[in-house]
Amino acid sequence: MRRSCIAVAATLWLLAPAVAFAQVDLSGQWAAINQQDNMTRGAGPDLADYTGLPINDEARAAALSYTSGVLSMTERGCTDYTENYLLFAPHNIVIERVNDPVTGDILAWKISAGGSDRAPITIWMDGRPHPSPYEAHTFSGFTTGQWVGDRLTAHMTHMKRGILRRNGVPLSDRATLTLHFVRHGDVLTVMGVTEDPIYLEEPLVQTGSYRLNPRGNAPATNPTCFPFTELASLDKPGTVPHFLPGTNPDAETFAKTYNLPLDAAHGGAVTIYPEYRNKLRERYTPPVACTRYCCGWGGGNPLASGLKCVAGGQ
Amino acid sequence: MTTRLRPGYLRKNGVPYGPDAVLTEYWDLIEEATGDRRILLLLIVEDRTYLQQPWIVPVHFKKELNDAKWDPTPCSTRW
């Protein structure tokens, strides 16, 4: 009996390091690289540019009714900062390991906003269950995680209504978010899979990468978005800035600028796959000349390069 | 890691990379709870000729149910 106990203990001892080594240290300050989706993360998308989004008709209608004036309303001023903002924000992130004060085990990973108004994401690693579907939804959501090899996979529920893109494409409070954290050397990549039974025809997949900042001098984490009155006139009951159906003056501006068929500019699952190009082939001709963002949305850096950016194809 | 690349373009609007560029790729296979399988590919391009720092871009692919959409054609040039 004693011999078998020793054998079991030895086996457990051998297995323990293997479990530990299957994890990766994610803690530290991570600088956003932003060499992908640069305009979406930086200056922001064009109005009514829904390319790449598998949205349904309901989402499209809600997005076309959007005007950024709603963000000046006290009760809607924070709707841009639900947790999925991590996937299209330009900010750095800070990841902290939260230890159980008694056992020292990893209780959770906390992903701070690193300069945005998004609330920190707490990924519980202790196996606790998700709350009842009827529990309150918060800007933090509720997230649990587990290691799959060297990858941390987290699942978030209980999100608030928010946005999928900064031009008003909506996210419902029925949405869930799966986050995959993959570290290779000093580069951390986050892949997010957003599922929304109200507004998406299929999951929306987004990725972003960060580089470890060994100096630890990233901006301190902001307080979570706090609503306040920006325009007193919007506090009048019943006042909600919006466009009625068919009245959005910029519904076709993006499509016309780039000669895109309107259905391509307005998204949908069918538009995000390579074979959609075959459907566009007969209906698309590139613009004759560049008229906008010809040297990048910031106008390039002509002072550094000694070049002069000329729009209009001159 | 790939070296000895022919010079080419990082972006279809003409941003170049040179003959000394080094391409490092990390391939991660991710299976979702829904059964969807995806590849998360991290690309890192280092190029002392044209880049001030590495160009780092993650991209992703979704596994198709079959090869019905697979119709590759060789690269060709036209006058």
Interface residues (C-beta under 8 A of the other chain):
Chain A: I33 Q35 Q36 R151 H155 T178 H180 V182 H184 V187 T189 M191 V193 P203 V205 T207 G208 S209 R211 P274 E275
Chain B: Y26 D28 I30 E32 A33 T34 D36 R38 L40 L42 I44 W55 I56 V57 P58 V59 H60 K62 K69
